[in-house]
Amino acid sequence: MIEEERKKLIKIIRLAINYAERTGVKQPVSLKSIGSILKKIDPNFTYAQFGKEKLIHLIKEFPKELRISSEKEDSRLNFFVEEINPRENKQRESEHIENKSIEMEFLTDNLINKDIVDSYLKMLARVSSRHSKMLRQLEMEVDRLKADFESDKKEMVQLEDIKGKINKDLNKWITK
């Protein structure tokens, strides 16, 4: 994981922990809660983006910043995460303001993700290209149908002429 991704990821995880605290959850925060909050922040968030199979493996990438603890409950092991060296209340308040700007930066960078926009534009280009091809095919088909219609129309006129001649000949023959 490159340093820029690492910094961004720890900010996002801290943002999730701070969000949990603002909603009344005390540290340590359950790993499950952090996962849910990360999904709320970015529905497309996956651990695979960072080369990890599970959230706990991602959290373990930050041993200096985050501490993982566990608690057994009904034969199930629950994991919790807390920040190492939690800041003083004053620092937390200023961090809250900083987190708001991080949150906005994250939302700008990820919810309106350039890759998503690029893939959407590429998809539109493909659709537009497909529609252009289809439109050309439709125009060719219309031209063919018009030509067929004109040809059929000429044949109908010729058939009407033949019918008229046959009727004349038939009338002559009957009147004789």
N, C-alpha and C positions, 0 to 999 in steps of 0.2 A: 504494500500500500504506500503510495507516494505521500510525502509530508503534507501537501495541500489537502488531500483527501482525508488524511488522519486528523488534521486540525478541524476540518469541516465536520467530520463524524463526531469528534468529542464534543464539539459545540452543540450538535444536534442531540446527542445523548444527554448532555447537561440540560439542554432546553427541555427535554422530556422529563428529567428528574425535577427540574424547577416547576414545570407545569403540574406535575403530580403533587408537589408540595403546595402550590397555590390552590389546588382543589382539595386540600385537606389531608393528603397522604404524607405521613412522616417518613423520613429516611430511616432505614433503608427501604427503597421502593422495590416492589416485586418485579422480577424480570418480565413477567407476563404483562404488568401494567405498562412498563417501558415499551414493550413491543406494540401494545395497543395504541399508545400515544404516538409512537413513530409512524404507525399506519394512518393515524388521524392527520398527522402533519403532512405526510406524503403517501397517498394510497398505493403508489408504485414502488415504495421502498422495499427492497429485499436485501438480505444478507449476502446473497450471491453477487450483488453489485460490488461488494468489497472482498469477494473471494472466500466467503465463509458460509458454512452450511446452517449454522444456528446463531441466534443472537448472543448466547453465552460465549461462543467462540469470538465474536466480534468484541464483546465487552472485555474479554481477556487480553485484547490488544493494548489495553490501557492500564497496566498494573500500577503505574505511578499516580494515575488520576482517579481510578475507580476501584472499589473493593467489592468482591463478590462473597456473599455468605449464603449458607443454606440452612434449611430447617425441615425436619421430617414431620410430615403430617399425614396420618392415615396411610402409612406405607408409601407415601408419595413424597418426593424430595422437591421442595420449593426453593427457588433461588431468589436472592435479593441483591440489589446494587445500591451502593452509596458512594458519595464522593469522598475521596481521601482529603484530609485537611480542609474541612468545610470552612467557608469564609465567615467572618463576623457578620452580624446583622446589617451593619452599615454597608459593608461590601456587597452583601446580598441584595440590598436595595438598589445599589448602583448597577449590580449585575443584572437585576431585573430589567432595568432600562436598556442595558446592553443586549440582553436576551431578546427584547422586543425588536431591536434593530437586526439582530441575528435572525430572528424569526422572519422578519420581512425580507431579508436578504435570501434566506433559505426558500421562502415561498416564491420569490421572484426567480431564483435560480432553478428551482426544481419543479414547482407546480406549473410554471410556464417554462418547462424544460426545453432548452434549445434543441435537443435531440428529438423530443416529441414534436416540436414545431417543424423541424426539418423533415422528419418522417411523414408528418401530416402534409407538408407541402409537396413532398415527393409523391405521396399517394394521390394528391389532387392532380399533379402533373400526369401521373399514369392514367388516372380516370379521365382527365381531359384529353389525353392522347387517344385512349380507347374510344371516347365519345367522338373525337374527330374522325377516327377510322370508321366508326359505325355510321357517322353522318355521311362520310364519303360513300360508304357502301349503300346507304339508303338512297342517296342522290343518284348513284349509278342504277340502282334497282328501279327508282322512279323513272329515270330516263329510258331504261329498257322497257318498262311497262307502257310508257307513252309511245315508244316505237312500236311495241306489240299492238297497242290500241289503234294507232294510226294504220298499221298493217291490217289489223282486223277490220277496221273501218273501211279501208279500200276493198278488202275481200267482200265485206257486206254489201258495198255499192255494186261490186261486180256480180255478186249473187242476186241482188235485186234486179240488176239489168238482165241477167240470165233468166230469172223468174218471170220478168216482164215479157221477154222474148218467147219463153215457153208458153205463157198464158195467151199471147197473141196467136202463136202457132196453134195452140189448143182450140182457141175460139174459132180460128179459120177452119180448122178440121171439123169442129162440131157443126158449124154453120153450113158446111158443104153437104 
